[in-house]
Amino acid sequence: MTRKEKNLLGPLIKKLIVENKQAWWQLKREIFDCGFQTYYPSQSFFDLPAKFGIKALKSNIRQELIVCYQFSQVRQNIPNEEELTKYYTRIVVETIVARANVAANQTISW
C-alpha cells in the first residue's frame, strides 16, 4: 500500500477496528496462539464491513483511489466499481491483519 493509499484508507481502517472490537480481539488472539498463517478465520469478520466501507467512501476519495489503483496496476484504463471495491477490500483486510499482528505481539494481558 502506498503512502497516499494509507492516508486515504487510514480512517476507514481505524473505524472498522473500533466498530468491530470483538472481531479485532479474536483476530489478535488467533494470531498470538497460532503464529504466522496465510489466512486467519477471524479476518473474515472484516471482509463485509470493509467492502461496505469502501463503497461508502466519498466520491473525491474514490477518485483518488482510482488514480492510485491505475498507478499501482500500471493500467491505463479506469477500473470498474467491482474491481476497485474488490482490490481495496483486500488491501484494507490485509492491513487490519498486519496491525493485529503487531498488536498481538504487544499485548501483555489477555
N, C-alpha and C positions, 0 to 999 in steps of 0.2 A: 504494500500500500504506500502510495506516495505521501509526501507531507501535505499536499493540497487535499488529498482524499481524507487524510487523518483529520484535518481541520473541518472538512465538510461533514464527515460522518461521526466525529467525536461526540457531539451532543446526543446523537441518536444512540450510540453505543452505551453511553453513561445512563441514559434514560431506560434502556432495555434492562440493564443490570439492576438499577434501582427498583424498577417496577416488577421484576421477577426475582426477588430476593431468595425465595425458596429454591428455585432452579439454580441460581448462582451458587448458593451454599452446597447444593447437591453436586454440582459440577466440580467445585473446588474439592469436595471430599472424595469424589471419584478419581480425580487427578492425583490427590495425595495418596490414596490407597493403592491405585493401580499403576502409577508411574506413567511413563510416556506411552500413549496409544495413538493410532492414526485416527480413531474415532471414539468418542465417548458418548454413550447412550443419552446422558443428560444434556448434551449440547442440542439435541433435537427439540428441547423445550424452547429454544431461542429461534428456531427456523421460521415459524409462522409469525411471531411478533416482529422479527427482523424484516420479513417480506412486507408486512403491512406498514412498517415504519419507513421503508424505502419508498413505497408507493405514496405515502403521505407527505413526503418532503415537499417543500415549497418549490415552485417552478424554477426560480433562479438557481437554487441549489442543484436541482436535477439537470439544468443546462450545463452547469459547471462540471457535474459528474459525467455527462456525456462527453465533454471535451477531454476529461481525464481518461475515460474509457477508450476513446479513439486514440489517444496518445499511447496508452499502455498496451493496446492491442495492435498498434501500428496498422490501423484500418482507416480508410478514407470515408467509408460510409457511416451514416448515423445509425446507431443500434435501435432496434425496435424496443418497445416498452418492456416486453417479456425478457428479452436478452439482458437489458440493463438491470432490471429487478433481480433476475437470477444471479447475475455476476456479483452485484453488490450485496445481496443477501449472503452469499457465500463468504465474501470478504468480511462482512460485519460479524458473522458467527465465528469465523476463524480468529478474528481479533478478540472477541469475547473469550474464547478458549485460551488464547495466549495470555490475556490478562488474568484469567482464573488460575492458570499455571503459576504465574508469578505470585498471586495472592495466596495460593495453596501452600507454597513453599515459605511464605512469610507468616502464616497463621500459627500462633503459638498454642492457643487454647481452642479445642474443638468442643 
